[in-house]
Amino acid sequence: MLDDSFVTMDSSPTALGQIQQKGGPTGFMEGFKSQPGVLMFHAQEGYYDFDWLYLHGSRTDIKQTDLKFRLLSLDDMKGKWTDISFCLDFAKNNMSLWVDGKRKFDINQPPTGLHMPESIFFKYGIYQSFVSKHSGSTPTQIVYYDEIRRGSSVEEVDLNINPNLKVID
């Protein structure tokens, strides 16, 4: 849930969640060494976006193409809980995403492009890169997280799809 006061800095997108990888490909971003992620959830330009980081090229000089999928307006997320569930199926080369129990999309591509990592992990919070590009003071941003789950299917993690799940709190 976004706090009612939540605002973004368009010069520096706000990442609110991401799948990172260990033992995956490496490269450079704007001249800095990079270990690119798999996907990110961004708040920017008034919307909450799913950003698939399609990785291609050499394993030691990886290139990244960002493919954005608009999920919903940030105003629709302020002051109320929004449930986001996603599935990365490496065996079936598929990514699926649900918002409040409604399927938003399926991407029938390998989640990490052509290069498999040793493992993946989920990070959430508030993260901004290249903040130095922003002029002026940075706004205070407040985001609330609850019911973070990991499972083998959407039925194991989404209360909208499976109301028999136990509340984690």
C-alpha positions as CSV (number, residue, x, y, z in Angstrom):
1,M,0.0,0.0,0.0
2,L,1.3,3.4,-0.9
3,D,1.0,6.2,1.7
4,D,-1.5,8.9,0.7
5,S,1.5,11.3,0.5
6,F,3.5,9.1,-2.0
7,V,5.1,11.0,-4.9
8,T,7.8,10.0,-7.4
9,M,10.8,11.6,-9.0
10,D,10.5,11.2,-12.7
11,S,14.2,11.6,-13.2
12,S,14.9,8.7,-10.9
13,P,12.3,5.9,-11.0
14,T,11.4,4.3,-7.7
15,A,11.8,0.6,-7.5
16,L,9.5,-1.1,-5.0
17,G,10.3,-4.7,-5.6
18,Q,12.7,-6.7,-7.7
19,I,13.9,-10.2,-8.5
20,Q,17.7,-10.3,-8.5
21,Q,20.0,-13.2,-9.5
22,K,23.1,-14.9,-8.2
23,G,25.6,-16.4,-10.6
24,G,24.0,-14.8,-13.6
25,P,25.4,-12.7,-16.4
26,T,27.3,-9.4,-15.8
27,G,27.8,-6.2,-17.7
28,F,28.0,-2.4,-17.3
29,M,25.3,0.3,-16.8
30,E,26.3,3.8,-17.7
31,G,30.0,2.9,-17.2
32,F,29.5,1.1,-13.9
33,K,29.9,-2.7,-13.3
34,S,26.4,-4.3,-13.2
35,Q,24.9,-7.5,-12.1
36,P,21.5,-7.1,-13.8
37,G,18.3,-8.3,-12.2
38,V,15.4,-10.3,-13.7
39,L,12.5,-8.0,-13.2
40,M,11.5,-4.9,-11.3
41,F,8.4,-3.2,-10.1
42,H,8.6,0.6,-10.6
43,A,6.6,3.6,-9.5
44,Q,7.1,6.3,-12.1
45,E,5.2,8.8,-14.1
46,G,2.0,8.2,-12.1
47,Y,1.9,4.4,-12.6
48,Y,3.0,1.2,-11.1
49,D,4.9,-0.8,-13.8
50,F,6.2,-4.3,-14.1
51,D,9.6,-4.1,-15.8
52,W,11.0,-7.3,-17.4
53,L,14.8,-6.9,-17.8
54,Y,15.3,-8.9,-20.9
55,L,19.0,-9.9,-20.9
56,H,20.8,-10.8,-24.2
57,G,24.3,-10.9,-25.6
58,S,27.5,-12.4,-24.1
59,R,27.3,-13.7,-20.5
60,T,30.2,-11.4,-19.5
61,D,29.0,-8.3,-21.4
62,I,25.3,-8.7,-21.1
63,K,22.9,-6.2,-22.7
64,Q,19.6,-5.3,-21.1
65,T,16.3,-4.3,-22.8
66,D,13.6,-3.0,-20.4
67,L,10.1,-4.2,-21.4
68,K,7.5,-2.3,-19.3
69,F,4.0,-3.4,-18.6
70,R,1.7,-0.9,-17.0
71,L,-0.2,-2.4,-14.1
72,L,-2.2,0.4,-12.5
73,S,-2.3,4.1,-11.5
74,L,-0.4,5.1,-8.3
75,D,-3.5,7.0,-7.2
76,D,-5.3,3.7,-7.2
77,M,-2.7,2.3,-4.8
78,K,-2.7,5.2,-2.3
79,G,-4.3,4.4,1.0
80,K,-5.5,0.9,0.1
81,W,-4.0,-2.6,-0.2
82,T,-3.1,-3.9,-3.6
83,D,-2.3,-7.6,-4.0
84,I,0.4,-8.3,-6.6
85,S,1.2,-12.0,-7.4
86,F,3.6,-13.2,-10.1
87,C,5.0,-16.5,-11.3
88,L,8.4,-17.1,-12.9
89,D,8.3,-20.6,-14.5
90,F,11.8,-21.4,-15.8
91,A,10.8,-24.9,-16.9
92,K,7.9,-23.6,-19.1
93,N,9.6,-20.3,-20.1
94,N,6.7,-18.3,-18.8
95,M,6.0,-15.3,-16.6
96,S,2.5,-14.5,-15.3
97,L,1.2,-11.6,-13.2
98,W,-2.0,-11.0,-11.2
99,V,-3.3,-7.8,-9.6
100,D,-6.0,-8.2,-6.9
101,G,-6.6,-11.8,-8.2
102,K,-7.1,-10.8,-11.9
103,R,-4.5,-12.1,-14.4
104,K,-2.9,-9.1,-16.1
105,F,-0.6,-11.0,-18.5
106,D,1.4,-14.0,-19.6
107,I,4.9,-13.7,-21.2
108,N,5.9,-16.9,-22.9
109,Q,9.7,-16.2,-22.8
110,P,12.5,-17.4,-20.5
111,P,12.4,-15.1,-17.4
112,T,16.2,-14.5,-17.6
113,G,16.6,-14.4,-21.4
114,L,19.2,-16.8,-22.7
115,H,21.3,-17.1,-19.5
116,M,20.3,-19.1,-16.4
117,P,21.5,-17.8,-13.0
118,E,22.5,-20.1,-10.1
119,S,19.5,-18.8,-8.1
120,I,17.1,-15.9,-7.8
121,F,15.8,-13.9,-4.8
122,F,13.2,-11.3,-4.1
123,K,14.0,-7.8,-2.7
124,Y,11.4,-5.3,-1.7
125,G,11.5,-1.8,-0.2
126,I,12.2,1.6,-1.7
127,Y,15.2,1.8,-4.0
128,Q,16.3,4.6,-6.4
129,S,19.3,4.6,-8.7
130,F,20.9,7.7,-10.3
131,V,19.4,10.0,-7.7
132,S,22.1,12.5,-8.7
133,K,20.1,13.2,-11.9
134,H,17.3,14.7,-9.7
135,S,17.4,18.4,-9.0
136,G,16.1,19.7,-5.7
137,S,15.3,17.8,-2.6
138,T,14.1,14.2,-2.7
139,P,10.6,13.5,-1.4
140,T,9.9,11.3,1.5
141,Q,8.3,8.1,0.3
142,I,6.3,5.6,2.4
143,V,5.3,2.1,1.2
144,Y,3.7,-0.6,3.4
145,Y,4.3,-4.3,2.7
146,D,2.3,-7.3,4.1
147,E,1.6,-10.9,3.3
148,I,4.9,-11.6,1.4
149,R,4.7,-15.2,0.3
150,R,6.7,-17.6,-1.9
151,G,5.2,-20.8,-3.4
152,S,5.1,-23.1,-6.3
153,S,1.8,-21.8,-7.7
154,V,-0.4,-18.7,-7.5
155,E,-2.9,-20.7,-5.5
156,E,-0.2,-21.1,-2.8
157,V,0.4,-17.3,-2.4
158,D,-2.7,-15.3,-3.5
159,L,-5.6,-14.8,-1.0
160,N,-7.8,-13.5,-3.8
161,I,-7.4,-16.8,-5.7
162,N,-7.3,-19.1,-2.7
163,P,-9.2,-17.6,0.3
164,N,-8.4,-20.7,2.4
165,L,-4.8,-19.5,2.8
166,K,-3.8,-18.6,6.4
167,V,-3.0,-14.9,7.1
168,I,0.7,-14.6,7.8
169,D,0.5,-11.7,10.4
